[in-house]
């Protein structure tokens, strides 16, 4: 749906970066636990919550671009307004779930809330499903990150 190729490429790269960062967080936490790093557990939820904020930022970028290309009109640039105004014009797959994720993002940012892991994953995956439905992403993006421990020589 986005016709500006440079903007499309930027949004796709942002989503790929999100998935790569998500993999880095998951792998780094697992590695820290493997080395007895129980103290890292208190930051795990906060790191994962940043991924939700990041995902909804990519969604906002996509909606702003679609608005600038004339697919829908919205006076405000806040994500909630963009979502509501785009609703009749885009093939939303699960608007209520994505909107719930947006509300949780606001709680993280403004109330220092922590969103559970399963909910975070559902919200991020729901955003990805919308980007696929709108032909911004071709398919689900997967990423891995490996920590390679080489023995000292």
Legacy VTK file of the C-alpha trace (Angstrom):
# vtk DataFile Version 3.0
C-alpha trace
ASCII
DATASET POLYDATA
POINTS 153 float
0.000 0.000 0.000
2.915 2.384 0.544
3.987 3.670 -2.837
7.060 5.673 -1.747
9.772 3.023 -2.107
12.271 4.795 0.170
9.688 5.125 2.949
8.639 1.491 2.486
12.248 0.330 2.696
12.789 2.375 5.885
9.726 0.903 7.576
10.692 -2.635 6.537
14.214 -2.065 7.874
12.792 -0.759 11.152
10.689 -3.886 11.594
13.640 -6.150 10.796
15.688 -4.196 13.341
12.959 -4.726 15.935
13.013 -8.494 15.397
16.838 -8.527 15.509
16.854 -6.561 18.768
14.221 -8.872 20.168
16.447 -11.864 19.387
19.454 -10.140 20.985
17.524 -9.463 24.181
16.250 -13.037 24.392
19.657 -14.573 23.689
21.525 -12.218 26.012
19.148 -12.917 28.870
19.461 -16.666 28.323
23.252 -16.363 28.246
23.320 -14.265 31.402
21.173 -16.853 33.160
23.517 -19.588 31.984
26.426 -17.777 33.616
24.564 -17.365 36.913
23.281 -13.863 36.183
20.091 -14.015 38.237
20.406 -10.277 38.860
19.538 -9.601 35.229
15.972 -10.815 35.699
14.715 -7.478 37.009
15.558 -5.764 33.723
14.207 -8.450 31.419
10.610 -7.210 31.402
11.757 -3.643 30.844
13.902 -4.659 27.872
11.034 -6.632 26.362
8.620 -3.759 26.983
10.939 -1.544 24.941
10.374 -3.928 22.041
6.608 -3.307 22.300
7.182 0.443 22.290
9.454 -0.006 19.268
6.854 -2.130 17.406
4.135 0.452 17.896
6.553 3.159 16.747
6.995 1.276 13.476
3.210 1.025 13.185
2.941 4.786 13.721
5.545 5.405 11.004
3.622 3.188 8.588
0.309 4.909 9.327
1.859 8.364 8.991
3.285 7.381 5.618
-0.032 5.954 4.431
-1.734 9.168 5.555
0.827 11.314 3.732
0.174 9.266 0.572
-3.521 10.105 0.860
-4.871 6.666 1.797
-6.799 8.255 4.668
-7.039 11.590 6.426
-6.270 12.336 10.054
-5.727 15.707 11.661
-3.724 14.421 14.609
-0.467 12.495 14.378
-0.866 10.482 17.578
-1.029 6.749 17.043
-4.534 6.381 18.467
-5.924 8.989 16.078
-4.095 7.501 13.109
-5.447 4.072 13.948
-9.030 5.252 14.345
-9.012 7.365 11.177
-7.418 4.586 9.116
-9.822 1.912 10.298
-12.378 2.301 7.463
-9.620 2.493 4.843
-7.219 -0.315 5.764
-7.817 -4.067 5.991
-7.208 -4.311 9.741
-6.868 -7.946 10.853
-7.276 -7.398 14.605
-7.796 -3.731 15.387
-8.964 -4.377 18.993
-5.811 -6.347 19.858
-3.469 -3.779 18.305
-5.377 -0.992 20.060
-5.031 -2.859 23.353
-1.288 -3.033 22.686
-1.251 0.714 22.046
-2.989 1.299 25.376
-0.456 -0.948 27.123
2.355 0.994 25.431
0.887 4.169 26.911
0.778 2.495 30.331
4.449 1.532 29.992
5.427 5.055 28.993
3.260 7.013 31.408
2.586 4.708 34.366
5.755 2.599 34.426
3.604 -0.498 33.888
5.099 -3.844 32.947
3.329 -5.930 30.302
3.582 -9.705 30.601
5.635 -11.689 28.117
2.762 -13.515 26.468
0.792 -10.289 26.024
3.821 -8.466 24.626
4.347 -11.178 22.054
0.667 -11.159 21.040
0.721 -7.379 20.556
3.950 -7.379 18.555
2.778 -10.279 16.400
-0.552 -8.486 15.836
1.258 -5.375 14.599
3.308 -7.550 12.274
0.112 -9.163 10.934
-1.256 -5.710 10.085
1.948 -4.733 8.275
1.702 -7.950 6.260
-1.993 -7.348 5.498
-1.141 -3.859 4.239
1.651 -5.297 2.043
4.336 -3.397 3.936
5.978 -6.659 4.964
5.969 -9.673 2.677
5.983 -12.238 5.485
6.686 -12.680 9.156
10.193 -11.545 10.030
12.315 -13.924 12.069
15.723 -13.266 13.513
18.277 -15.120 15.565
21.231 -13.923 17.537
24.025 -16.232 18.638
26.611 -15.554 21.288
29.724 -17.393 20.221
32.055 -18.154 23.103
35.480 -18.957 21.709
38.086 -20.395 24.067
41.098 -18.219 24.803
44.038 -19.235 22.712
LINES 1 154
153 0 1 2 3 4 5 6 7 8 9 10 11 12 13 14 15 16 17 18 19 20 21 22 23 24 25 26 27 28 29 30 31 32 33 34 35 36 37 38 39 40 41 42 43 44 45 46 47 48 49 50 51 52 53 54 55 56 57 58 59 60 61 62 63 64 65 66 67 68 69 70 71 72 73 74 75 76 77 78 79 80 81 82 83 84 85 86 87 88 89 90 91 92 93 94 95 96 97 98 99 100 101 102 103 104 105 106 107 108 109 110 111 112 113 114 115 116 117 118 119 120 121 122 123 124 125 126 127 128 129 130 131 132 133 134 135 136 137 138 139 140 141 142 143 144 145 146 147 148 149 150 151 152
